[in-house]
């Protein structure tokens, strides 16, 4: 594993100190995919949402009702790993 799975990557800080996630194997397959944890207030459930392929946002939906959420990635972001959504 390249680094702890509890660190949220923020553009501009990727691979600081040689660590990072989302590395690609020689076959081109992604070994790990960065995620954040979401507590869905709408249905009182928890899930992970994963960073999109472009690396611009974490996108997902409530596992019960399907309500979508998008958390943008950018400079000046947060080091928080857990969030609440609708």
Biopython code that builds the backbone (N, CA, C, O; Angstrom):
import numpy as np
from Bio.PDB.StructureBuilder import StructureBuilder

atoms = [
    (1, "UNK", "N", (0.846, -1.169, 0.000)),
    (1, "UNK", "CA", (0.000, 0.000, 0.000)),
    (1, "UNK", "C", (0.891, 1.232, 0.000)),
    (1, "UNK", "O", (1.893, 1.280, 0.715)),
    (2, "UNK", "N", (0.531, 2.220, -0.794)),
    (2, "UNK", "CA", (1.353, 3.418, -0.924)),
    (2, "UNK", "C", (1.257, 4.362, 0.264)),
    (2, "UNK", "O", (2.223, 5.063, 0.564)),
    (3, "UNK", "N", (0.119, 4.400, 0.948)),
    (3, "UNK", "CA", (-0.047, 5.314, 2.060)),
    (3, "UNK", "C", (-1.296, 4.976, 2.835)),
    (3, "UNK", "O", (-2.063, 4.099, 2.439)),
    (4, "UNK", "N", (-1.504, 5.669, 3.942)),
    (4, "UNK", "CA", (-2.687, 5.401, 4.756)),
    (4, "UNK", "C", (-3.958, 5.655, 3.969)),
    (4, "UNK", "O", (-4.011, 6.573, 3.150)),
    (5, "UNK", "N", (-5.002, 4.835, 4.214)),
    (5, "UNK", "CA", (-6.241, 5.000, 3.480)),
    (5, "UNK", "C", (-7.148, 6.057, 4.090)),
    (5, "UNK", "O", (-8.262, 6.264, 3.609)),
    (6, "UNK", "N", (-6.685, 6.735, 5.153)),
    (6, "UNK", "CA", (-7.509, 7.746, 5.800)),
    (6, "UNK", "C", (-7.129, 9.170, 5.379)),
    (6, "UNK", "O", (-7.649, 10.132, 5.943)),
    (7, "UNK", "N", (-6.244, 9.318, 4.412)),
    (7, "UNK", "CA", (-5.842, 10.638, 3.946)),
    (7, "UNK", "C", (-6.593, 10.975, 2.666)),
    (7, "UNK", "O", (-6.545, 10.222, 1.694)),
    (8, "UNK", "N", (-7.290, 12.112, 2.669)),
    (8, "UNK", "CA", (-7.998, 12.569, 1.480)),
    (8, "UNK", "C", (-7.016, 13.349, 0.629)),
    (8, "UNK", "O", (-6.390, 14.298, 1.102)),
    (9, "UNK", "N", (-6.881, 12.951, -0.624)),
    (9, "UNK", "CA", (-5.965, 13.653, -1.517)),
    (9, "UNK", "C", (-6.578, 14.967, -1.969)),
    (9, "UNK", "O", (-7.774, 15.048, -2.252)),
    (10, "UNK", "N", (-5.740, 15.992, -2.032)),
    (10, "UNK", "CA", (-6.155, 17.302, -2.501)),
    (10, "UNK", "C", (-5.228, 17.672, -3.634)),
    (10, "UNK", "O", (-4.008, 17.577, -3.497)),
    (11, "UNK", "N", (-5.802, 18.104, -4.779)),
    (11, "UNK", "CA", (-4.958, 18.475, -5.908)),
    (11, "UNK", "C", (-3.873, 19.435, -5.458)),
    (11, "UNK", "O", (-4.130, 20.336, -4.659)),
    (12, "UNK", "N", (-2.682, 19.252, -5.957)),
    (12, "UNK", "CA", (-1.553, 20.078, -5.593)),
    (12, "UNK", "C", (-0.734, 19.486, -4.461)),
    (12, "UNK", "O", (0.417, 19.874, -4.258)),
    (13, "UNK", "N", (-1.317, 18.545, -3.718)),
    (13, "UNK", "CA", (-0.607, 17.896, -2.628)),
    (13, "UNK", "C", (-0.348, 16.433, -2.927)),
    (13, "UNK", "O", (0.212, 15.727, -2.089)),
    (14, "UNK", "N", (-0.736, 15.964, -4.088)),
    (14, "UNK", "CA", (-0.599, 14.557, -4.455)),
    (14, "UNK", "C", (0.868, 14.146, -4.501)),
    (14, "UNK", "O", (1.713, 14.876, -5.018)),
    (15, "UNK", "N", (1.154, 12.984, -3.962)),
    (15, "UNK", "CA", (2.483, 12.392, -3.946)),
    (15, "UNK", "C", (3.503, 13.200, -3.158)),
    (15, "UNK", "O", (4.699, 13.117, -3.438)),
    (16, "UNK", "N", (3.057, 13.980, -2.178)),
    (16, "UNK", "CA", (3.981, 14.684, -1.299)),
    (16, "UNK", "C", (4.742, 13.639, -0.499)),
    (16, "UNK", "O", (4.125, 12.767, 0.114)),
    (17, "UNK", "N", (6.036, 13.705, -0.492)),
    (17, "UNK", "CA", (6.848, 12.738, 0.238)),
    (17, "UNK", "C", (6.829, 11.356, -0.381)),
    (17, "UNK", "O", (7.173, 10.373, 0.275)),
    (18, "UNK", "N", (6.424, 11.272, -1.659)),
    (18, "UNK", "CA", (6.414, 9.990, -2.338)),
    (18, "UNK", "C", (5.229, 9.120, -1.988)),
    (18, "UNK", "O", (5.171, 7.961, -2.399)),
    (19, "UNK", "N", (4.265, 9.665, -1.222)),
    (19, "UNK", "CA", (3.095, 8.878, -0.868)),
    (19, "UNK", "C", (1.899, 9.352, -1.663)),
    (19, "UNK", "O", (1.840, 10.503, -2.097)),
    (20, "UNK", "N", (0.957, 8.466, -1.848)),
    (20, "UNK", "CA", (-0.266, 8.809, -2.549)),
    (20, "UNK", "C", (-1.087, 7.563, -2.742)),
    (20, "UNK", "O", (-0.619, 6.451, -2.496)),
    (21, "UNK", "N", (-2.319, 7.750, -3.185)),
    (21, "UNK", "CA", (-3.176, 6.609, -3.464)),
    (21, "UNK", "C", (-3.621, 6.701, -4.897)),
    (21, "UNK", "O", (-3.314, 7.673, -5.588)),
    (22, "UNK", "N", (-4.331, 5.715, -5.344)),
    (22, "UNK", "CA", (-4.815, 5.737, -6.707)),
    (22, "UNK", "C", (-3.736, 5.361, -7.710)),
    (22, "UNK", "O", (-3.798, 5.776, -8.867)),
    (23, "UNK", "N", (-2.757, 4.588, -7.288)),
    (23, "UNK", "CA", (-1.681, 4.209, -8.196)),
    (23, "UNK", "C", (-2.197, 3.245, -9.259)),
    (23, "UNK", "O", (-3.229, 2.597, -9.083)),
    (24, "UNK", "N", (-1.477, 3.165, -10.338)),
    (24, "UNK", "CA", (-1.885, 2.319, -11.454)),
    (24, "UNK", "C", (-0.842, 1.233, -11.656)),
    (24, "UNK", "O", (0.358, 1.505, -11.651)),
    (25, "UNK", "N", (-1.302, 0.009, -11.832)),
    (25, "UNK", "CA", (-0.386, -1.106, -12.052)),
    (25, "UNK", "C", (0.100, -1.104, -13.493)),
    (25, "UNK", "O", (-0.381, -0.322, -14.314)),
    (26, "UNK", "N", (1.054, -1.980, -13.801)),
    (26, "UNK", "CA", (1.592, -2.051, -15.152)),
    (26, "UNK", "C", (0.526, -2.469, -16.156)),
    (26, "UNK", "O", (0.654, -2.175, -17.345)),
    (27, "UNK", "N", (-0.519, -3.146, -15.704)),
    (27, "UNK", "CA", (-1.591, -3.547, -16.612)),
    (27, "UNK", "C", (-2.592, -2.417, -16.830)),
    (27, "UNK", "O", (-3.524, -2.557, -17.622)),
    (28, "UNK", "N", (-2.402, -1.279, -16.120)),
    (28, "UNK", "CA", (-3.276, -0.133, -16.274)),
    (28, "UNK", "C", (-4.465, -0.138, -15.332)),
    (28, "UNK", "O", (-5.284, 0.780, -15.377)),
    (29, "UNK", "N", (-4.585, -1.156, -14.473)),
    (29, "UNK", "CA", (-5.696, -1.218, -13.538)),
    (29, "UNK", "C", (-5.380, -0.412, -12.288)),
    (29, "UNK", "O", (-4.251, -0.421, -11.798)),
    (30, "UNK", "N", (-6.371, 0.271, -11.789)),
    (30, "UNK", "CA", (-6.209, 1.055, -10.578)),
    (30, "UNK", "C", (-6.165, 0.125, -9.375)),
    (30, "UNK", "O", (-7.066, -0.693, -9.188)),
    (31, "UNK", "N", (-5.117, 0.246, -8.555)),
    (31, "UNK", "CA", (-4.967, -0.625, -7.379)),
    (31, "UNK", "C", (-5.884, -0.175, -6.246)),
    (31, "UNK", "O", (-6.545, -1.000, -5.616)),
    (32, "UNK", "N", (-5.924, 1.122, -5.987)),
    (32, "UNK", "CA", (-6.761, 1.677, -4.941)),
    (32, "UNK", "C", (-7.522, 2.852, -5.518)),
    (32, "UNK", "O", (-7.088, 3.484, -6.481)),
    (33, "UNK", "N", (-8.645, 3.130, -4.924)),
    (33, "UNK", "CA", (-9.429, 4.265, -5.396)),
    (33, "UNK", "C", (-9.792, 5.107, -4.179)),
    (33, "UNK", "O", (-10.476, 4.619, -3.279)),
    (34, "UNK", "N", (-9.347, 6.364, -4.132)),
    (34, "UNK", "CA", (-9.616, 7.223, -2.985)),
    (34, "UNK", "C", (-11.117, 7.360, -2.727)),
    (34, "UNK", "O", (-11.917, 7.409, -3.662)),
    (35, "UNK", "N", (-11.486, 7.421, -1.446)),
    (35, "UNK", "CA", (-12.896, 7.513, -1.064)),
    (35, "UNK", "C", (-13.049, 8.405, 0.148)),
    (35, "UNK", "O", (-12.084, 8.684, 0.860)),
    (36, "UNK", "N", (-14.287, 8.854, 0.375)),
    (36, "UNK", "CA", (-14.660, 9.545, 1.593)),
    (36, "UNK", "C", (-15.903, 8.862, 2.155)),
    (36, "UNK", "O", (-16.666, 8.245, 1.412)),
    (37, "UNK", "N", (-16.103, 8.971, 3.453)),
    (37, "UNK", "CA", (-17.245, 8.357, 4.119)),
    (37, "UNK", "C", (-18.387, 9.370, 4.225)),
    (37, "UNK", "O", (-18.170, 10.539, 4.544)),
    (38, "UNK", "N", (-19.600, 8.900, 3.954)),
    (38, "UNK", "CA", (-20.778, 9.770, 4.004)),
    (38, "UNK", "C", (-21.850, 9.121, 4.870)),
    (38, "UNK", "O", (-22.187, 7.950, 4.691)),
    (39, "UNK", "N", (-22.380, 9.896, 5.810)),
    (39, "UNK", "CA", (-23.571, 9.487, 6.554)),
    (39, "UNK", "C", (-24.740, 10.172, 5.868)),
    (39, "UNK", "O", (-24.800, 11.399, 5.796)),
    (40, "UNK", "N", (-25.661, 9.374, 5.368)),
    (40, "UNK", "CA", (-26.821, 9.879, 4.633)),
    (40, "UNK", "C", (-27.950, 10.157, 5.617)),
    (40, "UNK", "O", (-28.561, 9.228, 6.145)),
    (41, "UNK", "N", (-28.228, 11.437, 5.862)),
    (41, "UNK", "CA", (-29.266, 11.820, 6.797)),
    (41, "UNK", "C", (-30.651, 11.441, 6.273)),
    (41, "UNK", "O", (-31.559, 11.190, 7.066)),
    (42, "UNK", "N", (-30.825, 11.395, 4.972)),
    (42, "UNK", "CA", (-32.124, 11.081, 4.375)),
    (42, "UNK", "C", (-32.610, 9.682, 4.749)),
    (42, "UNK", "O", (-33.810, 9.473, 4.922)),
    (43, "UNK", "N", (-31.701, 8.732, 4.875)),
    (43, "UNK", "CA", (-32.071, 7.338, 5.135)),
    (43, "UNK", "C", (-31.342, 6.720, 6.330)),
    (43, "UNK", "O", (-31.474, 5.524, 6.588)),
    (44, "UNK", "N", (-30.581, 7.529, 7.051)),
    (44, "UNK", "CA", (-29.841, 7.065, 8.229)),
    (44, "UNK", "C", (-28.935, 5.873, 7.920)),
    (44, "UNK", "O", (-28.938, 4.875, 8.640)),
    (45, "UNK", "N", (-28.163, 5.993, 6.842)),
    (45, "UNK", "CA", (-27.210, 4.952, 6.465)),
    (45, "UNK", "C", (-25.850, 5.579, 6.206)),
    (45, "UNK", "O", (-25.730, 6.795, 6.061)),
    (46, "UNK", "N", (-24.822, 4.728, 6.150)),
    (46, "UNK", "CA", (-23.440, 5.133, 5.896)),
    (46, "UNK", "C", (-22.961, 4.445, 4.623)),
    (46, "UNK", "O", (-23.333, 3.304, 4.347)),
    (47, "UNK", "N", (-22.136, 5.144, 3.855)),
    (47, "UNK", "CA", (-21.493, 4.509, 2.702)),
    (47, "UNK", "C", (-20.226, 5.282, 2.358)),
    (47, "UNK", "O", (-19.965, 6.362, 2.888)),
    (48, "UNK", "N", (-19.469, 4.709, 1.475)),
    (48, "UNK", "CA", (-18.305, 5.394, 0.908)),
    (48, "UNK", "C", (-18.694, 5.929, -0.454)),
    (48, "UNK", "O", (-19.499, 5.328, -1.165)),
    (49, "UNK", "N", (-18.106, 7.084, -0.818)),
    (49, "UNK", "CA", (-18.215, 7.541, -2.202)),
    (49, "UNK", "C", (-16.789, 7.686, -2.715)),
    (49, "UNK", "O", (-15.881, 8.044, -1.965)),
    (50, "UNK", "N", (-16.606, 7.410, -3.976)),
    (50, "UNK", "CA", (-15.269, 7.333, -4.554)),
    (50, "UNK", "C", (-14.985, 8.496, -5.488)),
    (50, "UNK", "O", (-15.891, 9.087, -6.076)),
    (51, "UNK", "N", (-13.691, 8.809, -5.609)),
    (51, "UNK", "CA", (-13.270, 9.887, -6.499)),
    (51, "UNK", "C", (-13.495, 9.471, -7.943)),
    (51, "UNK", "O", (-13.236, 8.327, -8.318)),
    (52, "UNK", "N", (-13.982, 10.413, -8.755)),
    (52, "UNK", "CA", (-14.230, 10.105, -10.165)),
    (52, "UNK", "C", (-12.916, 9.932, -10.922)),
    (52, "UNK", "O", (-11.853, 10.315, -10.434)),
    (53, "UNK", "N", (-13.000, 9.360, -12.102)),
    (53, "UNK", "CA", (-11.796, 9.059, -12.908)),
    (53, "UNK", "C", (-10.996, 10.312, -13.264)),
    (53, "UNK", "O", (-9.772, 10.255, -13.385)),
    (54, "UNK", "N", (-11.684, 11.439, -13.431)),
    (54, "UNK", "CA", (-11.003, 12.693, -13.758)),
    (54, "UNK", "C", (-10.267, 13.276, -12.563)),
    (54, "UNK", "O", (-9.413, 14.148, -12.724)),
    (55, "UNK", "N", (-10.598, 12.793, -11.344)),
    (55, "UNK", "CA", (-9.951, 13.280, -10.137)),
    (55, "UNK", "C", (-10.448, 14.632, -9.679)),
    (55, "UNK", "O", (-9.787, 15.287, -8.873)),
    (56, "UNK", "N", (-11.602, 15.069, -10.173)),
    (56, "UNK", "CA", (-12.120, 16.398, -9.866)),
    (56, "UNK", "C", (-13.116, 16.421, -8.719)),
    (56, "UNK", "O", (-13.376, 17.482, -8.152)),
    (57, "UNK", "N", (-13.683, 15.260, -8.363)),
    (57, "UNK", "CA", (-14.706, 15.230, -7.312)),
    (57, "UNK", "C", (-14.923, 13.806, -6.818)),
    (57, "UNK", "O", (-14.581, 12.832, -7.488)),
    (58, "UNK", "N", (-15.498, 13.718, -5.632)),
    (58, "UNK", "CA", (-15.985, 12.451, -5.100)),
    (58, "UNK", "C", (-17.480, 12.438, -5.389)),
    (58, "UNK", "O", (-18.196, 13.365, -5.010)),
    (59, "UNK", "N", (-17.953, 11.390, -6.058)),
    (59, "UNK", "CA", (-19.350, 11.336, -6.462)),
    (59, "UNK", "C", (-19.978, 10.017, -6.035)),
    (59, "UNK", "O", (-19.346, 8.963, -6.101)),
    (60, "UNK", "N", (-21.225, 10.093, -5.599)),
    (60, "UNK", "CA", (-21.927, 8.886, -5.204)),
    (60, "UNK", "C", (-23.391, 9.163, -4.967)),
    (60, "UNK", "O", (-23.888, 10.261, -5.216)),
    (61, "UNK", "N", (-24.075, 8.136, -4.478)),
    (61, "UNK", "CA", (-25.491, 8.293, -4.185)),
    (61, "UNK", "C", (-25.873, 7.456, -2.976)),
    (61, "UNK", "O", (-25.205, 6.477, -2.643)),
    (62, "UNK", "N", (-26.962, 7.857, -2.320)),
    (62, "UNK", "CA", (-27.458, 7.141, -1.153)),
    (62, "UNK", "C", (-27.783, 5.706, -1.561)),
    (62, "UNK", "O", (-28.458, 5.491, -2.567)),
    (63, "UNK", "N", (-27.310, 4.723, -0.794)),
    (63, "UNK", "CA", (-27.568, 3.334, -1.153)),
    (63, "UNK", "C", (-29.039, 2.919, -1.015)),
    (63, "UNK", "O", (-29.441, 1.889, -1.557)),
    (64, "UNK", "N", (-29.840, 3.706, -0.298)),
    (64, "UNK", "CA", (-31.258, 3.363, -0.139)),
    (64, "UNK", "C", (-32.156, 4.109, -1.122)),
    (64, "UNK", "O", (-32.927, 3.487, -1.852)),
    (65, "UNK", "N", (-32.060, 5.447, -1.146)),
    (65, "UNK", "CA", (-32.994, 6.231, -1.974)),
    (65, "UNK", "C", (-32.385, 6.753, -3.274)),
    (65, "UNK", "O", (-33.108, 7.225, -4.150)),
    (66, "UNK", "N", (-31.058, 6.670, -3.405)),
    (66, "UNK", "CA", (-30.402, 7.090, -4.643)),
    (66, "UNK", "C", (-30.112, 8.569, -4.759)),
    (66, "UNK", "O", (-29.705, 9.026, -5.827)),
    (67, "UNK", "N", (-30.308, 9.341, -3.688)),
    (67, "UNK", "CA", (-30.035, 10.776, -3.726)),
    (67, "UNK", "C", (-28.549, 10.999, -4.019)),
    (67, "UNK", "O", (-27.698, 10.434, -3.331)),
    (68, "UNK", "N", (-28.225, 11.815, -5.032)),
    (68, "UNK", "CA", (-26.821, 12.005, -5.419)),
    (68, "UNK", "C", (-26.101, 13.049, -4.564)),
    (68, "UNK", "O", (-26.727, 13.932, -3.978)),
    (69, "UNK", "N", (-24.769, 12.928, -4.507)),
    (69, "UNK", "CA", (-23.933, 13.927, -3.857)),
    (69, "UNK", "C", (-22.619, 14.023, -4.622)),
    (69, "UNK", "O", (-22.145, 13.046, -5.203)),
    (70, "UNK", "N", (-22.038, 15.228, -4.608)),
    (70, "UNK", "CA", (-20.759, 15.468, -5.285)),
    (70, "UNK", "C", (-19.941, 16.397, -4.396)),
    (70, "UNK", "O", (-20.405, 17.474, -4.024)),
    (71, "UNK", "N", (-18.718, 15.976, -4.055)),
    (71, "UNK", "CA", (-17.802, 16.794, -3.254)),
    (71, "UNK", "C", (-16.595, 17.105, -4.120)),
    (71, "UNK", "O", (-15.813, 16.213, -4.451)),
    (72, "UNK", "N", (-16.444, 18.364, -4.484)),
    (72, "UNK", "CA", (-15.353, 18.759, -5.374)),
    (72, "UNK", "C", (-13.991, 18.655, -4.698)),
    (72, "UNK", "O", (-13.874, 18.814, -3.483)),
    (73, "UNK", "N", (-12.965, 18.385, -5.500)),
    (73, "UNK", "CA", (-11.576, 18.304, -5.047)),
    (73, "UNK", "C", (-10.867, 19.562, -5.524)),
    (73, "UNK", "O", (-11.026, 19.973, -6.673)),
    (74, "UNK", "N", (-10.087, 20.169, -4.644)),
    (74, "UNK", "CA", (-9.359, 21.351, -5.070)),
    (74, "UNK", "C", (-8.440, 21.872, -3.992)),
    (74, "UNK", "O", (-8.449, 21.379, -2.864)),
    (75, "UNK", "N", (-7.643, 22.874, -4.338)),
    (75, "UNK", "CA", (-6.721, 23.464, -3.366)),
    (75, "UNK", "C", (-7.499, 24.100, -2.217)),
    (75, "UNK", "O", (-8.604, 24.608, -2.408)),
    (76, "UNK", "N", (-6.916, 24.064, -1.039)),
    (76, "UNK", "CA", (-7.570, 24.648, 0.124)),
    (76, "UNK", "C", (-8.687, 23.777, 0.659)),
    (76, "UNK", "O", (-9.556, 24.258, 1.386)),
    (77, "UNK", "N", (-8.676, 22.499, 0.307)),
    (77, "UNK", "CA", (-9.713, 21.563, 0.734)),
    (77, "UNK", "C", (-9.608, 21.245, 2.217)),
    (77, "UNK", "O", (-9.080, 22.035, 3.001)),
    (78, "UNK", "N", (-10.110, 20.098, 2.583)),
    (78, "UNK", "CA", (-10.141, 19.695, 3.984)),
    (78, "UNK", "C", (-9.427, 18.366, 4.175)),
    (78, "UNK", "O", (-9.299, 17.581, 3.235)),
    (79, "UNK", "N", (-8.968, 18.118, 5.383)),
    (79, "UNK", "CA", (-8.369, 16.824, 5.683)),
    (79, "UNK", "C", (-9.385, 15.883, 6.340)),
    (79, "UNK", "O", (-9.042, 14.784, 6.774)),
    (80, "UNK", "N", (-10.637, 16.337, 6.404)),
    (80, "UNK", "CA", (-11.705, 15.527, 6.985)),
    (80, "UNK", "C", (-12.010, 14.346, 6.080)),
    (80, "UNK", "O", (-11.929, 14.459, 4.857)),
    (81, "UNK", "N", (-12.356, 13.228, 6.669)),
    (81, "UNK", "CA", (-12.634, 12.012, 5.926)),
    (81, "UNK", "C", (-14.106, 11.628, 5.982)),
    (81, "UNK", "O", (-14.577, 10.833, 5.168)),
    (82, "UNK", "N", (-14.842, 12.202, 6.956)),
    (82, "UNK", "CA", (-16.239, 11.844, 7.172)),
    (82, "UNK", "C", (-17.152, 13.049, 6.963)),
    (82, "UNK", "O", (-16.863, 14.149, 7.435)),
    (83, "UNK", "N", (-18.252, 12.828, 6.253)),
    (83, "UNK", "CA", (-19.163, 13.910, 5.893)),
    (83, "UNK", "C", (-20.608, 13.463, 6.071)),
    (83, "UNK", "O", (-20.893, 12.271, 6.183)),
    (84, "UNK", "N", (-21.521, 14.443, 6.097)),
    (84, "UNK", "CA", (-22.946, 14.162, 6.137)),
    (84, "UNK", "C", (-23.579, 14.729, 4.887)),
    (84, "UNK", "O", (-23.188, 15.797, 4.414)),
    (85, "UNK", "N", (-24.556, 14.019, 4.349)),
    (85, "UNK", "CA", (-25.267, 14.462, 3.160)),
    (85, "UNK", "C", (-26.755, 14.278, 3.364)),
    (85, "UNK", "O", (-27.188, 13.437, 4.152)),
    (86, "UNK", "N", (-27.544, 15.082, 2.637)),
    (86, "UNK", "CA", (-28.986, 15.150, 2.623)),
    (86, "UNK", "C", (-29.726, 14.009, 3.087)),
    (86, "UNK", "O", (-30.957, 14.031, 3.089)),
]
sb = StructureBuilder()
sb.init_structure("model")
sb.init_model(0)
sb.init_chain("A")
sb.init_seg("    ")
for serial, (resi, resn, name, xyz) in enumerate(atoms, 1):
    if name == "N":
        sb.init_residue(resn, " ", resi, " ")
    sb.init_atom(name, np.array(xyz, "f"), 0.0, 1.0, " ", f" {name:<3s}", serial, name[0])
structure = sb.get_structure()
